[in-house]
Amino acid sequence: MTQFFCKAIFNNEILMITVSVWAVAQSIKVVFGIIREKRFNFRWFIGTGGMPSSHAAGAAALATSCGLQTGFDSLLFALAAVFALVTMFDAQGVRRSTGKQAEVLNKIMDDMYWKGTVEESRLKELIGHTPLQVLVGAILGCFLAIIFYSRWV
């Protein structure tokens, strides 16, 4: 039973393409981080935020793969496309605002710390994306999905 389950998962082309595109997008962020800071930080691979948006890349790859496999007029593509739009909106909207709030709260905590009243850990500020990061991620996701799909299927 377990063998069948694992084989079914790894034979799911759409899932494998989506996960592969997400991994490529995350790897690009790591490379940009190494170039920018001249050091490696594993958190860049598992973290959120940054260029390109792996959320947008993965969601766009999922929608594109579904469209390529079932047709761009299918219910599955429609569901995946709406999911991608919601994911991208959230990545650059709600999550970006949360990151800005974290930045302001961290400044408040710094002020309080230097006055000796509070000693707390910093909040994570880089959790959302700029619209450009989302756009680049979406384009990357569509492009890689088409390339991977043509080679995978």
Backbone as JSON, one array per atom type, in Angstrom:
{
  "sequence": "MTQFFCKAIFNNEILMITVSVWAVAQSIKVVFGIIREKRFNFRWFIGTGGMPSSHAAGAAALATSCGLQTGFDSLLFALAAVFALVTMFDAQGVRRSTGKQAEVLNKIMDDMYWKGTVEESRLKELIGHTPLQVLVGAILGCFLAIIFYSRWV",
  "N": [[0.83, -1.19, 0.0], [1.89, 1.29, 0.88], [3.97, 1.53, -0.94], [2.56, 1.79, -3.34], [1.28, 4.22, -2.84], [3.48, 6.02, -2.62], [4.59, 5.7, -5.19], [2.47, 6.65, -6.73], [2.39, 9.33, -5.98], [4.93, 10.3, -6.81], [4.65, 9.88, -9.5], [2.89, 11.76, -10.27], [2.73, 14.16, -12.42], [2.03, 16.91, -12.45], [2.22, 17.66, -9.75], [4.95, 17.11, -9.28], [6.18, 18.88, -11.09], [5.31, 21.34, -10.04], [6.47, 21.33, -7.45], [9.15, 21.18, -8.19], [9.51, 23.63, -9.56], [9.02, 25.4, -7.45], [11.25, 24.76, -5.85], [13.34, 25.59, -7.54], [12.84, 28.36, -7.64], [13.22, 29.03, -4.92], [15.92, 28.34, -4.71], [17.08, 30.23, -6.38], [16.68, 32.49, -4.83], [18.46, 31.93, -2.75], [20.91, 32.02, -4.12], [20.91, 34.75, -4.88], [21.0, 35.85, -2.31], [23.51, 34.97, -1.38], [25.19, 36.3, -3.2], [24.52, 38.95, -2.56], [25.08, 39.2, 0.23], [27.44, 37.86, 0.57], [27.75, 35.45, 1.91], [26.47, 32.28, 3.11], [23.19, 31.41, 4.06], [21.1, 29.17, 5.47], [18.46, 29.63, 6.04], [17.48, 31.19, 3.98], [16.73, 29.36, 2.06], [14.54, 27.99, 3.13], [12.95, 30.0, 3.99], [10.56, 32.78, 3.75], [9.53, 35.44, 1.53], [11.39, 37.8, -0.52], [13.23, 37.82, -3.71], [12.91, 35.72, -6.5], [9.33, 35.52, -5.95], [8.57, 32.55, -4.51], [6.15, 31.54, -3.83], [4.41, 32.65, -5.74], [5.63, 31.6, -8.04], [5.34, 28.8, -7.7], [2.51, 28.56, -7.53], [1.75, 29.62, -10.02], [3.02, 27.78, -11.68], [1.6, 25.48, -11.01], [-1.0, 26.15, -11.95], [-0.43, 26.56, -14.69], [0.57, 24.04, -15.45], [-1.69, 22.45, -14.95], [-3.4, 23.56, -16.86], [-2.02, 22.89, -19.22], [-2.18, 20.11, -19.11], [-4.91, 19.4, -18.8], [-6.3, 21.16, -20.33], [-6.94, 24.57, -21.07], [-9.48, 25.39, -20.76], [-10.63, 23.9, -18.81], [-12.2, 22.74, -15.74], [-10.37, 22.1, -13.73], [-8.11, 23.67, -14.41], [-9.27, 26.2, -14.06], [-9.81, 26.22, -11.28], [-7.15, 25.98, -10.29], [-6.03, 28.32, -11.35], [-7.5, 30.36, -10.08], [-6.75, 29.79, -7.45], [-4.01, 30.39, -7.71], [-4.12, 33.16, -8.24], [-5.24, 34.12, -5.81], [-3.24, 33.29, -4.04], [-1.04, 34.82, -4.97], [-2.0, 37.42, -4.61], [-2.25, 37.43, -1.83], [0.43, 37.02, -1.12], [1.7, 39.41, -1.86], [0.11, 41.3, -0.72], [-1.49, 41.02, 1.97], [0.47, 39.56, 3.46], [2.72, 41.12, 3.0], [2.0, 43.52, 4.23], [1.89, 42.61, 6.86], [4.59, 42.12, 7.27], [5.59, 44.74, 7.17], [4.36, 45.78, 9.44], [5.67, 44.22, 11.35], [8.24, 45.24, 11.08], [7.91, 47.88, 12.06], [7.1, 47.29, 14.69], [9.44, 46.03, 15.58], [11.19, 48.2, 15.6], [10.01, 49.71, 17.63], [10.38, 47.92, 19.73], [13.18, 47.93, 19.81], [13.65, 50.57, 20.64], [12.46, 50.42, 23.17], [14.07, 48.46, 24.32], [16.62, 49.68, 24.46], [16.06, 51.52, 26.34], [15.85, 49.96, 28.47], [13.56, 48.55, 29.26], [12.26, 46.38, 27.96], [13.03, 43.16, 26.72], [12.93, 41.35, 24.11], [12.59, 38.84, 21.52], [13.25, 39.48, 18.05], [10.73, 40.17, 15.58], [9.81, 38.47, 12.57], [10.47, 40.12, 9.62], [10.64, 39.92, 6.82], [8.37, 38.65, 5.22], [6.55, 38.93, 3.23], [5.93, 39.9, -0.21], [7.03, 42.18, -2.76], [5.11, 43.73, -5.39], [6.6, 43.42, -7.79], [8.32, 41.25, -7.2], [6.42, 39.23, -7.0], [5.36, 39.26, -9.61], [7.64, 38.55, -11.14], [8.08, 36.01, -10.03], [5.69, 34.71, -10.86], [5.95, 34.79, -13.67], [8.32, 33.3, -13.94], [7.39, 30.86, -12.9], [5.36, 30.09, -14.78], [6.91, 29.92, -17.14], [8.91, 27.95, -16.46], [7.21, 25.8, -15.9], [6.13, 25.22, -18.41], [8.46, 24.42, -19.77], [9.34, 22.24, -18.12], [7.06, 20.61, -18.29], [6.98, 19.89, -20.98], [9.16, 18.26, -21.09], [8.73, 16.4, -19.1], [6.3, 15.07, -19.47]],
  "CA": [[0.0, 0.0, 0.0], [2.78, 2.45, 0.96], [4.71, 1.6, -2.19], [1.63, 2.33, -4.32], [1.08, 5.63, -2.49], [4.69, 6.77, -2.99], [4.7, 5.69, -6.64], [1.43, 7.53, -7.27], [2.8, 10.72, -5.73], [6.07, 10.63, -7.67], [4.2, 9.82, -10.9], [1.98, 12.89, -10.51], [3.55, 15.14, -13.12], [1.7, 18.27, -12.04], [2.81, 17.86, -8.42], [6.41, 17.14, -9.39], [6.54, 20.13, -11.76], [5.07, 22.43, -9.09], [7.49, 21.26, -6.4], [10.43, 21.5, -8.83], [9.55, 25.07, -9.82], [9.18, 26.04, -6.14], [12.65, 24.56, -5.44], [14.19, 26.45, -8.37], [12.65, 29.74, -7.18], [13.89, 29.16, -3.62], [17.36, 28.28, -4.96], [17.47, 31.54, -6.93], [16.78, 33.4, -3.68], [19.7, 31.6, -2.05], [22.01, 32.57, -4.93], [20.87, 36.21, -4.71], [21.44, 36.14, -0.95], [24.97, 34.76, -1.33], [25.81, 37.4, -3.94], [24.28, 40.2, -1.84], [25.69, 39.25, 1.56], [28.73, 37.15, 0.51], [27.73, 34.34, 2.87], [25.32, 31.39, 2.94], [22.27, 31.3, 5.19], [20.13, 28.14, 5.12], [17.11, 30.2, 6.18], [17.05, 31.71, 2.68], [16.1, 28.28, 1.3], [13.24, 27.6, 3.69], [12.23, 31.2, 4.41], [9.64, 33.44, 2.85], [9.93, 36.77, 1.1], [12.54, 37.87, -1.41], [13.08, 37.76, -5.16], [11.52, 35.88, -6.88], [8.36, 34.9, -5.05], [8.37, 31.12, -4.78], [4.7, 31.33, -3.74], [3.86, 32.96, -7.06], [6.19, 30.66, -9.01], [4.69, 27.51, -7.51], [1.09, 28.66, -7.87], [1.66, 29.8, -11.48], [3.4, 26.5, -12.27], [0.46, 24.58, -10.81], [-2.06, 26.53, -12.89], [0.03, 26.33, -16.06], [0.62, 22.58, -15.66], [-3.08, 21.98, -15.05], [-3.9, 23.98, -18.17], [-1.37, 22.11, -20.27], [-2.59, 18.71, -19.06], [-6.37, 19.18, -18.91], [-6.88, 22.19, -21.2], [-7.12, 25.86, -20.39], [-10.91, 25.6, -20.57], [-11.1, 22.88, -17.87], [-12.5, 23.12, -14.37], [-9.13, 21.99, -12.95], [-7.32, 24.87, -14.65], [-9.96, 27.34, -13.43], [-9.54, 26.14, -9.84], [-5.73, 26.27, -10.06], [-5.79, 29.72, -11.68], [-8.04, 31.17, -8.98], [-5.83, 29.55, -6.32], [-2.78, 31.14, -7.98], [-4.41, 34.59, -8.05], [-5.39, 34.37, -4.37], [-1.9, 33.14, -3.44], [-0.21, 35.96, -5.35], [-2.54, 38.59, -3.94], [-1.88, 37.31, -0.42], [1.89, 37.15, -0.98], [2.13, 40.8, -1.97], [-0.81, 42.18, 0.0], [-1.64, 40.79, 3.41], [1.74, 39.17, 4.07], [3.63, 42.27, 2.92], [1.58, 44.43, 5.3], [2.32, 42.01, 8.12], [6.03, 42.36, 7.38], [5.8, 46.16, 7.5], [4.0, 45.91, 10.85], [6.76, 43.62, 12.13], [9.35, 46.18, 11.05], [7.58, 48.96, 12.99], [7.15, 46.74, 16.05], [10.84, 45.81, 15.93], [11.76, 49.51, 15.95], [9.48, 50.05, 18.95], [11.07, 47.06, 20.7], [14.56, 48.45, 19.94], [13.57, 51.76, 21.5], [12.17, 49.99, 24.53], [15.23, 47.72, 24.81], [17.69, 50.6, 24.8], [15.64, 52.21, 27.55], [15.95, 48.98, 29.54], [12.28, 48.05, 29.78], [11.8, 45.15, 27.32], [14.04, 42.39, 25.99], [12.19, 40.33, 23.37], [13.19, 38.47, 20.23], [12.72, 40.28, 16.94], [9.73, 39.57, 14.71], [10.27, 38.28, 11.2], [9.98, 41.21, 8.79], [10.61, 39.59, 5.4], [7.43, 37.55, 5.02], [5.73, 39.21, 2.06], [6.62, 40.21, -1.46], [6.64, 43.35, -3.53], [4.43, 43.31, -6.63], [7.6, 42.98, -8.77], [8.75, 39.9, -6.82], [5.31, 38.33, -7.35], [5.3, 39.2, -11.07], [8.78, 37.75, -11.6], [7.81, 34.63, -9.64], [4.64, 34.16, -11.72], [6.53, 34.57, -15.0], [9.24, 32.17, -13.79], [6.59, 29.65, -12.73], [4.75, 29.72, -16.07], [7.99, 29.56, -18.07], [9.49, 26.66, -16.08], [6.18, 24.76, -16.03], [6.06, 24.85, -19.83], [9.68, 23.67, -20.08], [9.31, 20.95, -17.41], [5.95, 19.8, -18.78], [7.34, 19.34, -22.28], [10.17, 17.2, -20.89], [8.27, 15.42, -18.12], [5.14, 14.32, -19.96]],
  "C": [[0.88, 1.27, 0.0], [3.54, 2.64, -0.35], [3.83, 2.2, -3.29], [1.42, 3.82, -4.1], [2.27, 6.47, -2.94], [4.84, 6.84, -4.51], [3.69, 6.64, -7.26], [1.83, 9.0, -7.1], [3.92, 11.12, -6.69], [5.74, 10.53, -9.16], [3.22, 10.95, -11.23], [2.8, 14.03, -11.12], [3.3, 16.57, -12.65], [2.31, 18.58, -10.67], [4.32, 17.99, -8.51], [6.9, 18.42, -10.08], [6.41, 21.3, -10.78], [6.14, 22.47, -8.01], [8.86, 21.63, -6.98], [10.57, 23.0, -9.09], [9.73, 25.82, -8.5], [10.65, 25.94, -5.7], [13.6, 25.44, -6.25], [14.07, 27.9, -7.89], [13.34, 29.97, -5.83], [15.41, 29.16, -3.8], [17.87, 29.6, -5.53], [17.6, 32.55, -5.8], [18.06, 33.18, -2.89], [20.89, 32.2, -2.79], [22.06, 34.09, -4.79], [21.37, 36.61, -3.33], [22.94, 35.99, -0.79], [25.69, 35.89, -2.04], [25.7, 38.7, -3.13], [25.07, 40.28, -0.54], [27.02, 38.52, 1.66], [28.87, 36.1, 1.62], [26.49, 33.49, 2.58], [24.51, 31.36, 4.22], [21.18, 30.32, 4.79], [18.7, 28.66, 5.21], [16.59, 30.78, 4.87], [16.33, 30.62, 1.88], [14.73, 27.93, 1.84], [12.38, 28.8, 4.08], [11.3, 31.75, 3.35], [10.14, 34.83, 2.5], [11.1, 36.7, 0.14], [12.19, 37.67, -2.87], [13.65, 36.46, -5.68], [10.6, 35.23, -5.86], [8.18, 33.44, -5.41], [6.89, 30.75, -4.63], [4.07, 31.53, -5.12], [4.35, 31.96, -8.11], [5.49, 29.3, -8.9], [3.23, 27.52, -7.93], [0.91, 28.82, -9.38], [2.03, 28.5, -12.2], [2.26, 25.49, -12.16], [-0.64, 24.88, -11.82], [-1.66, 26.22, -14.33], [0.06, 24.84, -16.37], [-0.78, 21.99, -15.79], [-3.67, 22.34, -16.41], [-3.31, 23.17, -19.3], [-1.89, 20.67, -20.29], [-4.08, 18.52, -19.32], [-7.06, 20.18, -19.83], [-7.14, 23.46, -20.4], [-8.59, 26.23, -20.26], [-11.5, 24.62, -19.55], [-11.39, 23.47, -16.49], [-11.23, 23.09, -13.51], [-8.24, 23.21, -13.15], [-7.96, 26.08, -13.97], [-9.7, 27.36, -11.93], [-8.09, 26.52, -9.53], [-5.42, 27.73, -10.34], [-6.31, 30.64, -10.58], [-7.17, 31.01, -7.74], [-4.56, 30.36, -6.5], [-3.01, 32.64, -7.76], [-4.53, 34.95, -6.57], [-4.04, 34.29, -3.67], [-1.03, 34.35, -3.73], [-0.7, 37.25, -4.69], [-2.14, 38.59, -2.47], [-0.39, 37.55, -0.22], [2.33, 38.61, -1.02], [1.24, 41.75, -1.2], [-0.75, 41.99, 1.5], [-0.3, 40.47, 4.06], [2.74, 40.31, 4.05], [3.29, 43.28, 4.02], [1.99, 43.91, 6.66], [3.81, 42.23, 8.33], [6.33, 43.8, 7.74], [5.44, 46.42, 8.97], [5.09, 45.35, 11.74], [7.95, 44.56, 12.19], [9.12, 47.33, 12.04], [7.65, 48.47, 14.44], [8.59, 46.47, 16.49], [11.52, 47.12, 16.3], [11.28, 49.94, 17.33], [10.2, 49.23, 20.02], [12.52, 47.49, 20.89], [14.58, 49.66, 20.86], [13.36, 51.37, 22.96], [13.37, 49.27, 25.15], [16.32, 48.67, 25.28], [17.34, 51.44, 26.03], [15.59, 51.25, 28.74], [14.65, 48.39, 30.03], [11.84, 46.72, 29.2], [12.97, 44.47, 26.61], [13.33, 41.2, 25.36], [12.93, 39.98, 22.09], [12.5, 39.26, 19.12], [11.7, 39.48, 16.14], [10.3, 39.44, 13.3], [9.63, 39.33, 10.29], [9.81, 40.82, 7.32], [9.68, 38.39, 5.18], [6.55, 37.76, 3.8], [6.59, 39.58, 0.87], [6.15, 41.53, -2.02], [5.89, 42.86, -4.77], [5.42, 42.82, -7.7], [8.08, 41.56, -8.47], [7.69, 38.88, -7.19], [5.23, 38.17, -8.87], [6.43, 38.34, -11.62], [8.58, 36.28, -11.24], [6.76, 33.98, -10.53], [5.17, 33.86, -13.12], [7.47, 33.37, -14.98], [8.46, 30.86, -13.69], [5.96, 29.18, -14.03], [5.8, 29.2, -17.04], [8.56, 28.18, -17.74], [8.47, 25.53, -16.2], [6.08, 24.29, -17.47], [7.28, 24.0, -20.21], [9.64, 22.29, -19.42], [8.21, 20.05, -17.96], [6.33, 19.13, -20.11], [8.37, 18.22, -22.15], [9.67, 16.08, -20.0], [7.21, 14.5, -18.72], [5.39, 13.81, -21.36]]
}
